[in-house]
Amino acid sequence: METTTESAPRQHAEQPMTSAYDVDKVRADFPALHQLVHKKPLVYLDSAATALKPQSMIDAVTQIYAQHCGNVHRAVHTLSQSATAVYEGTRDKVQALLNASEREEIMFVRGTTEGINLVAQSWGRANLGPGDEVVVTELEHHSNMVPWHMVCAQTGARLVVVPVTEAGEITLDAFDACLSDKTKLVAMSHVSNVLGTVLPIRDMIARAHERGAVVLVDGAQGVVHGAVDVQALDCDFYVFSGHKLYGPTGTGALYGKRALLEEMPPWMGGGDMIGEVTIRGFTHNELPYKFEAGTPSIASVVGLGASVDYVTALGMNAIAAHEQRVLAHGLAALSEIPGLRFFGTAPNKASVISFAIDGVHTHDMGTLLDAHGIALRTGHHCAQPLMQRYGVTGMARASIGLYSRPEDFDVLVRALHRITKMFS
Ligand code: PLP
């Protein structure tokens, strides 16, 4: 992510700031990169959908099943104790990654979607009512729009949507115009999964707080492209998915400020979230377990810990700088394609390039690129309101990860030249 006053990457003390980034060495850690697809070397440009996995993460998951195969927080026997220790170790790692002040402010969830639904159903149902407003932006992923549609329908609150500019930005003027004393909650992306726009979240959070609103940041595409500091941002909730951060599917984390979490009712009931249960009722557990009902995705959470170790060792700032170099090359290379239209031209942009080419249906493009060994996403990217904003049904999206190379875009551009000739 570009360094700006709104979202200046936090400097992790342990990270080398200026060391050379050896992308070939990094790529050697990702077994999935080294395969042929339709007899062509894989070019993976779909990291915004899900990131490939480093061997150290895969080994950590295997080791849980091979060695520490017990349930967590349950038994006194050694396997349960060691499973609990490595599972809880991830909580400390995520706390450090986000710079949360307390480990109890980190809850494990299945991913961004579940984290947002947790806040909508727990905080939202307890605090929203007729006359209240929830503010989201027009560029949100369905995961940060549908849960708010649902809770508005349940409580009588109204959804207010901040419009996006042609360049794909959310301006502070447009944001201010949507805020009022009725605003109870603001929910916005840190980085757009379609346009790559980095939102001015620090300013947005401050302005929402001036109105007394609570703020949730959807960090699914934010935490992967730069350092995040929830204390400096002062957001109330920050949520991300493990699988986009080079970790396993089925896990993620929700950060929340303790004072809010203490007030919120539990969302799901079951094992581990209780204090005492009788025939007449129950008391709930302390944070964070109050929000972690049932046996969690133990192996996935441990894998998430290994992926956090991986990105932390590389350094979030070094990753961001490398990705910016690849992004600049990708934008320049793609702009040579005749009839190509970019979506999202904000100056503060992270690793996502969406485009369409005159006369080429994006679905056909995706299928033909796959025949060249190129994995790239086509479609509405779970952001139909944004597609409606641009008057299209879909876009092609090339997204960059920490293992991407400028050459990946050279291969893409050569393939796109061949494909556009077929349709001309
Ligand atoms: N929010 C954003 C910005 C995303 O990019 C995604 C996934 O693409 C999500 C939310 C949902 O993430 P998940 O499906 O992992 O819950």
Boltz pocket constraint, residues with backbone or C-beta under 6 A from the ligand:
constraints:
  - pocket:
      binder: B
      contacts: [[A, 48], [A, 49], [A, 110], [A, 111], [A, 112], [A, 113], [A, 114], [A, 141], [A, 143], [A, 144], [A, 189], [A, 191], [A, 192], [A, 193], [A, 218], [A, 220], [A, 221], [A, 241], [A, 382]]
      max_distance: 6.0
